[in-house]
Amino acid sequence: MFIIYQLIISIILIFSPIILLFRIFKNKEDKKRFIEKFSFSRKVKKNGNLIWFHGASVGEILSVVPLIKKYEKDKSVKQILITSSTLSSSSILQKFKFKKTIHQFYPIDHFIFIEKFLNYWKPKVAMFVDSEIWPCMFKKLENKNIPLILLNARITPKSYKRWMKIKNFSYSIFNKISFAYPQNQETKYFLKKLKTKNINYLGNLKYSENYDENLSNIKKKLKNQFNKKKIWVASSTHETEEIFCIKAHLILKKKIKNLITIIIPRHIHRVKEIISKIEKLNCKVVSHTSNKTNLKNVDFYIVDSFGETKKFHEMACSVFLGGSIINRGGQNPLEAARLGAKILHGPNVNNFVDVYKLLKTLNASKKIDSSKDLASSINFKKNKKIGKKIKQIGKNILKKTIKELDIIIYHEIKKA
């Protein structure tokens, strides 16, 4: 089965120039750095101990930022490598002023590129975040005796069913994981079924605070303008969800004249399309990158740059989380909840079942089914007590995770 898998990857590689050109045209690939996906490094590997974190995109990378901060201060760790697959995650990391942490795009899972990647970076430990399972990489890590940690692991019922269709192959992949730390009990159960070794449930790392305070600053003049308004945020929205939120704004505007709705789309390349929809409704809209600070008569403020979310979550008392009206399983509500915002969401939150269960018991979230329901559910008062509870849960999970990782990492460093 592994040979078949590598054969499929090889066939895809034949068409990779066409695929890459299309993705570059769509601004989904870096014009210069795409070669990193073929294991041509643009960064220098320093002499000494290197540890490696890999996450697919923004959410996965942000969940390990507290760990990166910890090992940045550790003198026994010379360098930290972060890999991811998306442009957005690369842009987010640039916001942090890390001294010994570097970013590379994750290589294509073909034995030639994986071998080249590992021979160059020589990590002491590899930590894969969330649901990142790569057969060739896992096989090569085992061959080179590099411990593989599946961190904040997540296996959904849908992905579990897919893995079980090729169960013998799946067993051989999951058996290569040295240590697994699931983010929920459901994943723990699936990992056991997939024959994973050394499973230890510590909790969801996404409860932990993952931003620097200096990243949350907003221009004073702009903040003063927002302070004069009633604001709410529609965050991580997908196509059709903006219209859902625009309708809610129009309903609410009948009662609240100085209302501004802040929209933070999941994919900022859709901003022009969103602005066009708003303008067709004769509403005034301003984008964040326009740097306009006069918000007189403005209805909608569109955040069209990476790494800005917390700035606006901090100001909002109510936050609608996207990916939940459409069937995408929802987006992570914890950042906004940590800041005391009321979380509003649609019916599709399968990606964060445990998180929403807790938020519901804390009376910090509400499921909405219509724009009218959304408009009536928006409030303008923070709940700081709930924010503190969530922060404390995050601190406890982070402490336990660091304790576990320290044992593994320092064991490998001492072996050198």
C-alpha positions in Angstrom: 0.0 0.0 0.0 2.9 2.4 0.8 4.3 1.8 -2.7 0.9 2.6 -4.3 0.7 5.8 -2.1 4.2 6.9 -3.3 3.3 6.1 -6.9 0.2 8.4 -6.7 2.4 11.2 -5.3 4.9 10.6 -8.2 2.1 10.9 -10.7 0.9 14.2 -9.1 4.4 15.5 -9.3 4.4 15.2 -13.1 1.5 17.8 -13.1 3.0 19.9 -10.2 4.3 22.8 -12.4 0.8 23.4 -13.7 -0.7 23.1 -10.2 1.9 25.5 -8.7 1.4 28.0 -11.5 -2.4 28.0 -10.9 -1.9 28.4 -7.1 0.6 31.2 -7.6 -1.8 33.0 -9.9 -4.5 32.6 -7.2 -2.1 33.9 -4.5 -2.1 30.6 -2.6 1.6 30.0 -3.0 4.7 32.2 -2.4 6.3 33.1 -5.8 9.8 32.7 -4.4 9.4 30.2 -1.5 7.3 27.5 -3.2 10.6 25.7 -3.8 10.7 24.8 -0.1 8.0 22.3 -0.8 10.6 20.5 -2.9 13.0 20.6 0.1 15.1 23.4 -1.3 15.8 25.3 1.9 16.0 29.1 2.0 17.1 29.2 5.6 20.3 28.1 7.3 20.4 25.2 9.8 22.6 26.1 12.8 24.9 23.7 14.6 23.3 22.3 17.7 19.9 20.9 18.9 16.9 21.6 16.7 13.3 20.8 17.5 10.6 20.8 14.9 6.9 21.7 15.0 4.6 21.1 12.1 1.0 22.3 11.6 -1.1 22.6 8.5 -2.2 26.3 8.8 -2.9 29.2 11.1 -5.0 27.5 13.9 -2.5 24.7 14.3 0.5 27.0 14.4 -1.1 29.4 16.9 -1.9 26.5 19.2 1.8 25.8 19.7 3.0 29.4 20.0 3.1 29.1 23.9 5.4 26.1 23.5 7.6 28.0 21.0 7.9 30.8 23.5 9.0 28.4 26.2 11.7 26.7 24.1 12.8 30.1 22.7 14.1 30.8 26.2 15.7 27.3 26.6 19.5 27.4 26.1 19.7 23.7 25.3 17.6 24.2 22.2 19.7 26.0 19.5 17.0 26.3 16.8 13.3 25.8 16.4 11.9 24.8 13.0 8.2 25.5 12.2 6.7 24.1 9.0 3.3 24.6 7.6 1.5 24.4 4.2 -0.3 27.7 3.8 0.7 31.3 3.1 -1.5 32.6 5.9 0.4 30.6 8.5 3.7 31.9 7.2 2.4 35.5 7.5 1.2 35.0 11.0 4.5 33.8 12.2 6.2 36.9 10.9 4.2 38.9 13.4 6.1 37.3 16.3 9.6 38.5 17.0 11.1 35.1 17.6 14.9 35.0 17.8 15.8 31.3 17.0 12.5 30.2 15.3 12.4 29.9 11.6 9.6 28.9 9.2 9.7 26.7 6.1 6.9 25.3 4.0 6.3 21.6 4.5 7.8 19.3 1.8 5.8 17.1 -0.5 5.3 13.7 1.0 7.6 11.9 -1.5 10.5 9.8 -0.3 13.1 11.9 -2.3 12.0 15.2 -0.8 11.4 13.8 2.7 14.9 12.2 2.8 16.5 15.5 1.7 14.5 17.5 4.2 15.4 15.3 7.2 19.1 15.0 6.2 19.3 18.8 6.1 17.4 19.7 9.3 18.2 16.7 11.5 15.6 17.4 14.2 15.9 15.9 17.6 12.2 15.6 17.9 9.3 16.0 15.4 6.0 17.4 16.8 3.0 17.2 14.4 0.0 19.2 15.4 -3.7 18.4 15.2 -4.6 16.0 12.3 -1.4 16.1 10.2 -0.7 12.5 9.2 1.9 11.9 6.5 2.8 8.3 5.7 6.2 8.9 4.0 7.4 11.3 6.6 6.3 9.1 9.5 8.1 6.1 7.9 11.4 8.1 7.4 11.3 9.5 11.0 11.0 6.0 12.4 13.9 4.8 10.1 16.1 7.6 11.5 15.0 7.0 15.2 13.6 10.5 15.5 10.7 10.6 18.1 7.4 11.5 16.5 4.9 13.3 18.7 1.3 13.8 17.6 0.5 17.0 19.6 -3.1 18.2 20.3 -4.2 15.4 18.1 -7.6 15.4 16.4 -9.3 12.6 14.5 -12.9 13.2 13.4 -15.4 10.5 12.9 -15.3 11.2 9.2 -11.5 10.9 8.9 -11.5 7.8 11.2 -13.9 6.0 8.8 -11.6 6.9 5.9 -8.5 5.5 7.7 -10.4 2.3 8.6 -11.1 1.6 4.9 -7.4 0.9 4.6 -7.0 -0.3 8.2 -3.8 -2.4 7.8 -2.0 0.5 6.1 -3.4 2.9 8.7 -2.2 0.7 11.6 1.3 0.7 10.1 1.2 4.6 10.0 -0.2 5.3 13.4 2.0 2.7 15.0 5.0 4.9 14.0 3.8 7.7 16.4 6.0 7.6 19.5 3.7 9.7 21.7 0.2 10.9 21.1 -1.6 13.7 23.0 -5.3 13.9 21.9 -7.2 17.2 22.3 -10.5 15.4 23.2 -11.8 12.0 24.4 -13.2 11.1 21.0 -9.8 11.4 19.4 -8.3 9.3 22.2 -10.8 6.5 21.4 -10.0 6.7 17.7 -6.2 6.7 18.3 -6.6 3.5 20.3 -8.6 1.9 17.6 -5.8 2.8 15.1 -3.2 1.0 17.2 -1.4 4.2 18.4 1.1 3.7 21.2 1.6 5.9 24.3 -1.6 7.9 24.3 -2.0 10.5 27.1 -5.0 12.9 27.2 -3.9 16.3 28.5 -6.6 18.6 27.1 -6.9 21.0 24.1 -3.9 23.3 23.7 -6.1 25.8 21.9 -7.3 26.9 25.4 -3.9 28.5 25.9 -3.1 32.2 25.3 -1.1 32.4 22.0 -0.5 36.0 21.3 2.0 38.7 22.3 0.5 41.7 23.9 2.2 44.1 21.5 0.3 42.3 18.6 -3.0 43.4 20.0 -2.4 47.1 19.8 -4.6 49.1 17.6 -4.0 52.7 16.4 -5.2 55.1 19.1 -7.1 57.3 16.7 -8.9 54.3 15.2 -9.6 52.8 18.6 -11.1 56.1 19.7 -13.5 56.0 16.7 -14.6 52.5 17.6 -15.1 53.4 21.2 -17.8 55.9 20.0 -19.7 53.0 18.2 -21.6 49.9 19.1 -19.5 47.1 17.5 -19.7 43.3 17.0 -17.5 41.0 15.1 -18.2 38.3 12.5 -15.0 36.2 12.6 -13.6 33.6 10.3 -16.5 33.9 7.9 -16.8 31.8 4.7 -18.8 32.4 1.5 -22.5 33.0 2.1 -21.9 33.6 5.8 -21.1 37.3 5.2 -24.5 37.8 3.6 -26.0 36.1 6.7 -24.2 38.6 8.9 -24.9 41.6 6.7 -28.7 40.8 7.0 -28.3 40.7 10.8 -26.5 44.1 10.7 -29.4 45.6 8.7 -31.9 44.3 11.2 -30.0 45.6 14.2 -29.3 48.9 12.5 -33.0 49.8 12.7 -32.5 50.0 16.5 -28.9 51.0 16.9 -27.9 53.9 14.6 -24.1 54.0 15.5 -23.6 50.3 14.8 -20.5 48.9 13.0 -20.1 45.3 12.0 -16.5 44.1 11.8 -16.1 41.2 9.3 -12.9 39.1 9.4 -13.1 36.7 6.5 -11.4 33.3 6.8 -9.7 33.9 3.4 -8.7 37.5 2.7 -8.5 37.0 -1.0 -12.3 37.2 -1.0 -12.3 40.7 0.4 -13.1 42.5 -2.9 -16.1 40.1 -3.4 -17.4 40.9 0.1 -17.0 44.6 -0.3 -18.9 44.5 -3.6 -21.8 42.7 -2.0 -22.0 45.3 0.8 -21.8 48.2 -1.6 -24.7 46.8 -3.7 -26.8 47.2 -0.5 -25.9 50.9 -0.4 -23.9 50.4 2.8 -20.6 52.2 3.6 -17.6 49.9 4.0 -14.0 50.5 5.0 -11.1 48.0 4.8 -8.4 47.8 7.5 -5.5 48.2 5.0 -7.0 51.4 3.7 -5.8 52.9 7.1 -8.8 55.2 7.2 -9.6 56.3 10.8 -12.7 58.4 10.1 -15.6 55.9 10.7 -18.4 58.4 10.3 -21.4 56.7 8.7 -19.5 53.5 8.2 -21.6 50.3 8.4 -18.9 47.6 7.9 -15.2 47.4 8.6 -13.4 44.6 6.8 -10.2 43.2 8.2 -8.1 42.3 5.2 -4.7 41.4 6.7 -3.3 38.5 8.6 -2.7 38.3 12.3 -5.1 41.1 13.2 -8.0 39.1 14.7 -7.2 39.6 18.4 -7.2 43.3 18.1 -10.9 43.2 17.2 -11.9 40.4 19.4 -10.6 42.5 22.3 -13.0 45.3 21.5 -16.1 43.1 20.8 -18.6 41.9 23.3 -20.3 39.6 20.8 -18.4 37.5 18.2 -20.1 35.3 15.6 -17.8 32.4 14.5 -17.9 31.4 10.9 -17.7 27.9 9.3 -20.8 27.1 11.3 -23.6 28.2 9.1 -22.1 26.3 6.1 -21.0 22.7 6.8 -17.4 23.3 7.6 -17.4 22.1 11.3 -16.9 25.6 12.7 -13.9 27.7 13.6 -12.0 27.9 17.0 -14.1 30.2 19.4 -11.6 30.1 22.3 -9.6 33.3 21.5 -12.8 35.4 21.6 -14.2 33.6 24.6 -10.9 34.1 26.5 -11.4 37.8 26.0 -14.9 37.7 27.5 -17.0 37.9 24.3 -20.3 36.1 23.9 -19.9 33.4 21.2 -22.6 33.1 18.6 -22.5 30.2 16.1 -24.5 28.2 13.6 -25.5 24.5 13.9 -22.3 23.1 12.3 -19.6 23.0 15.0 -18.4 19.4 14.8 -14.7 20.4 14.9 -15.1 21.9 18.4 -17.7 19.7 20.1 -16.0 19.6 23.4 -15.1 23.3 23.4 -18.7 24.3 22.7 -20.0 21.9 25.3 -17.9 23.8 27.9 -18.9 27.2 26.6 -22.6 26.2 26.7 -22.2 25.1 30.4 -20.6 28.5 31.2 -23.5 30.2 29.3 -20.9 31.8 27.1 -22.2 30.7 23.7 -25.5 30.4 21.8 -26.5 28.6 18.6 -28.3 30.7 16.1 -30.3 29.6 13.0 -31.2 32.8 11.2 -30.0 36.4 10.7 -32.9 37.6 12.8 -31.9 35.3 15.6 -28.3 36.5 15.3 -29.4 40.2 15.5 -31.4 39.6 18.6 -28.6 37.6 20.3 -25.9 40.3 20.0 -25.1 42.2 23.2 -22.6 44.9 24.1 -21.3 43.8 27.5 -18.2 41.7 28.2 -18.2 38.7 30.5 -14.7 38.9 32.1 -15.4 36.1 34.6 -15.8 33.5 31.9 -12.7 34.8 30.2 -10.7 34.2 33.3 -12.0 30.7 33.7 -11.0 29.8 30.2 -7.6 31.3 30.6 -7.0 29.2 33.8 -8.0 26.0 31.9 -5.5 26.9 29.2 -2.7 27.5 31.8 -3.3 24.1 33.3 -3.2 22.3 30.0 -0.1 24.2 28.9 1.7 23.3 32.1 0.9 19.6 31.8 2.0 19.6 28.1 5.3 21.3 28.8 6.1 18.8 31.5 5.5 15.9 29.1 7.5 17.4 26.2 10.4 18.3 28.4 10.9 14.7 29.4 11.0 13.6 25.7 13.0 16.6 24.3 15.7 16.6 27.1 16.1 12.8 26.8 16.9 13.2 23.1 19.2 16.1 23.7 21.2 14.2 26.4 21.6 11.3 23.9 23.5 13.6 21.5 
